[in-house]
Each structure stands twice: as C-alpha cells, then as structure tokens.
Amino acid sequence: MRKFNFLFLIIGVLQLISCRTDELIPRTETEEVTPSEKNSIKGFYLLNEGNMGSNKCTLDYFDYESGVYHRNIYAEINPEVVKELGDVGNDIKIYGSKMYVVVNVSNKIEVLDAKTAKRIKTIPLQNCRYLTFKDGKAYASSYSGPVVLDPNAPIGKVVEIDTLSLSIQREVTVGYQPEELEIVGNKLYVANSGGYRFPNYDDIVSEVDLNTFKETKKIKVAINLHRLANDNYGDLYVSSRGDYYSVPSSLFLVDPVSGKVKKDFGVAVSEMTIVNDKLYYYGNEFNYNTHSYTKSFGIIDVKTEEIISNKIIDQEYVDAIKTPYGIAVNPITEDIYITDARNYVSTGFVYCFDKNGKFKWKTEAGNIPAHFAFLYK
C-alpha cells in the first residue's frame, strides 16, 4: 500500500509540474485584423515596452500575407527562457538575418533570428538604449550606470558590436545619458539627454569618427535631447524634450558638417520616422506646471525642410488615441501605424491608417506598445 501511495504521489507531482510548466509559458494569441496584403515586406514586429519593474516586455508580430496579428510570441518560441524578454523593451532593429532587441532595465540586448524570433545570444550592456548599424557592425548607446536620478550620474558611451561574433569590440565615451544615434558617411552621431542629472541636462550631439572610434565634435543643440534621424541630404533631425516646465519640447534641423543648428521647427516631437522624404511625428508633451499632456501630429518635407501638415490622421482618432507612444510607416504602401499606451498599465493598442490617414484597422497589443521593425522577404 505504501508503494502504491508513493507511486500516486510521484504521478501527482509530475502532473503538477506539467500543469505549472504550461501555466508559466504564455501562449501566443492570434487575431485576423485585415485581408491579405502582398508586397516585398513580409510583416512587422512590435516591441511592447512593459512598465518598468513589471518584467512585461513582450514581442508581437503582424503577418501581411495572412492579415493575422500575433500577440506575445516570444515566450512560446523560446520556452527555455525563464524571465522571457525582461524589463522595458527600448528598441528593436533588424539587420541582415538577425533581430536585435534592447531591454533597457534588464541591461541586455537580445539577438534573435529575424524570421523565427528564436533567441541566438544575449549581449550584456548596462542601461542600454538604442541601436544603429553599418558595415557589419552594430552600435548601441548606453547610460553606463544604474537607473536612478543622480546629479553625479556617470557619462555615457557607445559600444561597437560585431554582428558575426556578437561581441563588443570597441567603446567610446560620449555625453550624459545618450539616446538615439545615426550614421552619416563615416561619422556616428548620438543625442545626449543628461536626463538623470536633472536639472543639469546635457545639450550636445556627439560626433564619433568610426575609424578611430573617438569623439571628434560636440554640437550644441538644446537641452534633454532624445530622438535623432538622418535624411537623404546629409542633415540630422534632433528632438529636445525640454525641461517639462518652462522650456518646451522642440525639433531641430542640424548640419553635422558645420555643426550648426539650421532650424528650430517649434513643434513638440515625442517620436518620428522618415519615409520617402517625409518625416512623420507625434508629440505628447507633458508639463509639470499644468500636470497635463498636449498631443500633436504632423509631417515635414525633409527636401524643402518645411512642415507640410499639422495632421496625420482624422480628428476622430486623434481623440480616441489617449497616449500616442509609437509610430511607423510602411515604406512600400505608406500605411501609418500609431500605438496607444493608454494609462501605461492596461493593454495598449496598435492602429493602422492608410497613407491619407484614413482608418484601416485596430487591435490589442501588449503593455506600452512602442517600437516597430519591418521584416522584408
């Protein structure tokens, strides 16, 4: 009898383990959101940041050929990863056959197979932020210190990663709390925020020579820099978040060769993307004096360097989107994607509009949907 009881106990434990394993691995949810579309882009990944400290960074995928949206695909594809993607997804880029996911508070870059989202390797990097690529190398910005407001927060850096060995090869010191970065010719530019050193923000775009991997120029722009994008004409578009009190957010046009600010557009820009010579942006500017947010949208013609529209989508959806948090534009169809983080705690949404800003579809995403990466065939 004792042997039978012991046998039943073992069977029960195994069943509990099996049930627990199934419970711990979230299953991918799918939803058909639109008819099939066929072009040279297979689909896009959407990285959901997840609220800091919640360990809820997730990865979604939309398939153009089936019109199906897949939510939270990473855990099921990578069941051996105990904590899944981690804490706060900050950037996602595809380069070659690999996809790179920056997980900020977890201090790592996850390298995945771009077609399958299967993890290849984890690259540790403290307080990593954003990525750009050139000639088989990845370049990542890093705050080089813990996530904490500190007037003595350390100066930041950019590291160079070989995309074959997936190892860090070189690093260079730049400004304080460096954010987005771009490459023009053989120069790398990174926007420094100094956000941890409030109220002593940084106001510099650092120029790094890729041959020597040394900082060669400091371009003074505005305080608390964040977004940075380059156009086809050698210029940089750099956003400033201001100080959230009396200094407003704005977008600046910079000539990196002369180091001069060519123009202040006077518009708040939280995020932007340049596609087919048009810069699409939205602003969701917060002010501590009023404790309120101000939403704005617009399009800039980067060839003429002029704002050509102060709207992207119909007003009905400007009102419906509570907290715009991500933007992307399909370079083939020019369909526009905007995410809504809502209250930063509940499930967010992704909206799709055609190139004229007319609504096409909407679906649930994850917690704080934010960053897009298009997958080509």
C-alpha positions in Angstrom: 0.0 0.0 0.0 2.8 2.4 0.8 4.4 1.7 -2.5 1.1 2.5 -4.3 0.7 5.7 -2.3 4.3 6.7 -3.2 3.6 6.0 -6.9 0.5 8.0 -6.8 2.4 10.9 -5.1 5.0 10.8 -7.8 2.4 10.9 -10.6 0.6 13.7 -8.9 3.8 15.8 -8.5 4.6 15.2 -12.2 1.2 16.3 -13.2 1.5 19.5 -11.1 4.9 20.2 -12.7 3.4 19.7 -16.1 0.5 22.0 -15.3 2.8 24.6 -13.8 5.1 24.5 -16.8 2.1 25.1 -19.1 0.9 27.9 -16.9 4.3 29.6 -16.9 4.6 29.7 -20.7 2.1 32.3 -22.1 0.6 31.1 -25.4 0.6 33.3 -28.5 -2.8 34.9 -29.2 -3.8 35.5 -32.9 -6.4 37.7 -34.5 -7.2 38.3 -38.2 -7.3 42.0 -38.5 -7.3 42.7 -42.2 -7.4 40.9 -45.6 -4.1 39.6 -47.1 -1.6 42.1 -48.5 1.3 41.1 -50.6 4.4 43.3 -51.2 8.1 43.0 -50.5 7.6 43.3 -46.8 6.5 40.1 -45.1 5.4 41.7 -41.8 6.5 43.7 -38.8 7.4 43.1 -35.2 6.1 45.3 -32.5 8.0 45.6 -29.2 5.9 46.3 -26.1 8.0 48.1 -23.5 6.2 46.9 -20.4 6.0 49.2 -17.4 9.3 49.5 -15.6 9.7 46.9 -12.8 6.9 44.7 -14.2 9.1 42.4 -16.4 6.4 42.6 -19.0 8.3 43.4 -22.2 6.7 41.3 -25.0 7.0 40.9 -28.7 4.1 40.9 -31.3 4.2 40.1 -35.0 1.9 41.1 -37.8 1.9 39.0 -41.0 0.9 40.9 -44.1 0.3 37.8 -46.2 -2.3 36.3 -43.8 -3.6 39.6 -42.3 -3.1 37.9 -38.8 -1.8 39.7 -35.8 0.2 37.5 -33.3 0.4 38.7 -29.7 3.2 37.8 -27.3 5.1 35.4 -29.5 8.5 35.3 -27.7 7.7 33.1 -24.7 6.2 30.2 -26.8 9.0 30.3 -29.3 11.6 30.4 -26.5 10.2 28.3 -23.7 13.6 27.8 -22.1 13.9 31.5 -21.2 12.6 31.8 -17.7 12.1 35.5 -17.5 11.2 35.9 -21.1 12.3 39.2 -22.7 12.7 41.1 -19.5 12.2 44.6 -18.2 11.5 47.6 -20.5 12.0 47.0 -24.2 13.6 50.2 -25.5 14.5 49.5 -29.2 14.2 46.8 -31.9 16.1 46.7 -35.2 16.6 44.1 -38.0 20.0 43.9 -39.6 20.7 41.1 -42.0 19.3 37.8 -40.8 19.2 38.9 -37.1 16.9 41.0 -35.0 18.2 43.0 -32.0 16.0 43.8 -29.0 17.3 46.3 -26.5 16.0 45.6 -23.0 16.9 48.6 -21.0 16.4 47.8 -17.3 17.4 44.2 -17.8 20.8 45.5 -19.1 20.9 43.4 -22.2 20.5 43.2 -26.0 18.7 40.0 -27.1 19.8 38.8 -30.5 17.1 36.8 -32.3 16.7 35.1 -35.7 14.7 37.7 -37.7 12.5 35.2 -39.4 11.7 32.9 -36.4 12.3 35.2 -33.3 14.3 32.3 -31.8 17.0 33.6 -29.5 20.6 33.4 -30.6 22.5 35.2 -27.9 22.3 37.7 -25.1 24.7 40.6 -25.1 25.0 42.2 -21.6 25.1 46.0 -21.7 24.3 48.2 -18.7 21.3 50.5 -19.2 21.4 50.1 -23.0 19.2 52.4 -25.0 19.2 52.4 -28.9 20.9 50.8 -31.9 22.1 51.7 -35.4 24.2 49.7 -37.9 26.9 50.0 -40.6 29.2 47.6 -42.4 28.6 44.5 -40.3 28.7 46.4 -37.0 26.0 47.4 -34.5 26.3 50.5 -32.4 24.5 50.8 -29.2 24.1 53.7 -26.8 24.4 53.1 -23.0 23.9 55.2 -19.9 26.7 53.3 -18.3 25.1 53.4 -14.9 22.1 52.3 -12.9 18.5 53.6 -13.4 18.4 56.4 -10.9 18.2 60.2 -10.9 21.6 61.4 -9.7 23.3 64.8 -10.3 26.6 62.8 -10.4 25.3 60.1 -12.9 28.2 58.8 -15.0 28.9 59.9 -18.5 27.5 57.6 -21.2 29.1 55.6 -24.0 28.5 53.9 -27.4 29.7 50.4 -28.0 30.6 48.7 -31.3 29.3 45.1 -31.7 30.5 42.7 -34.3 27.3 41.2 -35.9 29.1 37.9 -36.7 30.7 37.1 -33.3 28.1 39.2 -31.4 30.8 40.5 -29.1 31.6 44.1 -28.1 34.8 45.2 -29.8 35.2 48.9 -29.0 33.6 51.6 -26.9 33.7 55.4 -26.8 32.7 57.9 -24.2 30.1 60.4 -25.4 27.8 62.7 -23.4 25.5 62.1 -20.4 22.6 59.6 -20.8 23.0 59.1 -24.6 19.8 58.3 -26.6 19.2 57.7 -30.3 22.1 57.5 -32.8 22.6 57.6 -36.5 25.4 57.3 -39.0 26.2 59.9 -41.8 29.1 58.8 -44.0 31.8 57.6 -41.7 30.6 59.6 -38.7 28.3 58.4 -35.9 26.1 60.9 -34.2 24.3 60.4 -30.8 21.9 62.7 -29.0 22.8 63.1 -25.3 20.0 63.9 -22.8 21.6 64.2 -19.4 18.1 63.1 -18.1 19.4 61.6 -14.9 21.3 64.8 -14.0 18.1 67.0 -13.8 18.1 70.0 -13.8 21.6 70.0 -15.4 20.6 68.4 -18.7 23.0 67.7 -21.5 22.5 69.6 -24.7 25.1 68.1 -27.0 25.1 65.8 -30.1 28.3 63.9 -30.1 30.2 63.1 -33.3 32.3 59.9 -33.3 34.7 59.0 -36.1 34.1 55.3 -37.0 37.8 54.8 -38.0 39.3 55.9 -34.7 36.2 55.4 -32.6 36.8 58.7 -30.8 34.6 61.6 -30.2 35.6 64.3 -32.7 33.0 67.0 -32.3 30.4 68.3 -29.8 27.4 70.0 -31.5 25.4 72.2 -29.1 21.6 71.9 -29.9 19.2 72.1 -26.9 18.6 70.5 -23.5 17.5 67.0 -22.9 17.9 65.6 -26.4 16.2 62.3 -27.4 15.3 61.4 -30.9 17.7 61.6 -33.8 17.1 60.8 -37.5 19.1 61.5 -40.7 17.6 62.4 -44.1 18.9 61.8 -47.6 20.5 65.2 -47.8 23.1 64.9 -45.0 21.1 66.6 -42.3 20.1 65.5 -38.8 16.7 66.0 -37.2 17.1 66.1 -33.4 14.3 66.4 -30.8 14.6 68.0 -27.4 12.2 67.1 -24.6 12.8 70.4 -22.8 12.6 70.6 -19.1 8.8 69.9 -18.7 8.3 73.3 -17.0 9.3 76.5 -18.9 11.4 75.1 -21.8 9.2 73.4 -24.3 10.0 70.3 -26.4 11.0 71.1 -30.0 12.6 69.7 -33.1 15.8 71.0 -34.6 17.5 70.6 -38.0 21.3 70.3 -37.7 24.0 70.4 -40.3 26.5 67.9 -38.9 29.4 69.1 -41.2 29.3 72.7 -39.9 27.9 71.8 -36.6 25.3 74.5 -36.9 21.6 74.3 -36.0 19.8 75.3 -39.2 16.3 75.5 -38.0 14.0 75.2 -34.9 10.6 73.9 -36.1 8.9 74.9 -32.8 6.9 71.6 -32.6 6.9 69.1 -29.8 8.2 65.7 -31.0 8.0 62.6 -28.9 8.8 60.2 -31.8 9.4 60.5 -35.5 10.2 58.4 -38.6 11.4 59.4 -42.0 10.0 57.6 -45.0 10.2 58.6 -48.7 11.4 62.1 -47.8 8.6 62.7 -45.3 9.2 63.0 -41.6 6.1 61.8 -39.6 6.0 62.9 -36.0 3.7 63.0 -33.0 4.1 64.9 -29.8 2.7 64.0 -26.4 4.2 66.8 -24.3 3.9 66.8 -20.5 4.1 69.9 -18.4 4.5 69.8 -14.6 3.0 73.3 -14.2 -0.4 72.2 -15.6 0.1 68.4 -15.0 -1.3 67.8 -18.4 -0.3 66.3 -21.8 -0.6 68.1 -25.1 -1.0 65.8 -28.2 0.1 66.9 -31.7 0.8 65.3 -35.1 2.4 66.4 -38.3 4.5 65.8 -41.4 7.7 67.6 -42.5 9.0 67.5 -46.1 12.7 66.9 -45.5 13.6 68.0 -49.0 12.1 71.5 -48.6 12.6 71.5 -44.8 9.1 72.7 -44.2 6.1 71.5 -42.2 3.5 70.4 -44.8 0.8 69.2 -42.5 -0.2 69.5 -38.9 -2.2 66.3 -39.0 -1.6 62.7 -39.9 -4.9 61.0 -39.1 -8.5 62.1 -38.8 -9.5 64.0 -35.6 -11.8 61.2 -34.5 -8.7 59.0 -33.9 -6.6 61.8 -32.5 -9.3 62.0 -29.8 -9.5 58.2 -29.5 -5.8 57.6 -29.0 -5.3 58.5 -25.4 -1.5 58.2 -25.2 0.4 58.0 -28.6 3.6 56.1 -27.9 4.9 54.7 -31.2 4.9 55.5 -34.9 6.0 53.7 -38.0 5.3 54.0 -41.7 5.4 51.1 -44.2 7.9 52.3 -46.9 6.1 50.5 -49.7 2.4 51.2 -49.0 3.0 54.2 -46.7 0.4 52.8 -44.3 0.8 54.6 -41.0 0.9 52.7 -37.6 0.4 54.5 -34.3 0.3 52.9 -30.9 -1.7 53.9 -27.8 -0.2 53.1 -24.4 -3.4 54.3 -22.7 -2.7 54.6 -19.0 0.7 52.7 -19.2 -0.7 49.9 -17.1 -3.5 48.3 -19.1 -3.3 46.7 -22.5 -2.3 49.0 -25.4 -3.5 49.2 -28.9 -2.0 49.5 -32.4 -3.9 51.4 -35.1 -3.4 51.2 -38.8 -4.2 54.0 -41.2 -3.7 54.4 -45.0 -1.3 56.9 -46.5 -4.1 59.5 -46.4 -4.7 59.0 -42.7 -7.9 57.0 -43.1 -8.6 54.3 -40.5 -8.0 50.7 -41.7 -7.8 48.5 -38.5 -7.0 48.4 -34.8 -6.0 45.6 -32.5 -4.8 45.0 -29.0 -1.1 44.8 -28.4 0.8 44.4 -25.1 1.7 46.7 -22.2 3.0 50.0 -23.6 3.4 49.1 -27.4 6.2 51.2 -28.7 8.8 50.1 -31.3 8.4 48.7 -34.8 10.7 46.7 -37.1 9.7 45.7 -40.7 10.6 42.2 -41.9 11.4 42.0 -45.6 11.1 38.8 -47.7 
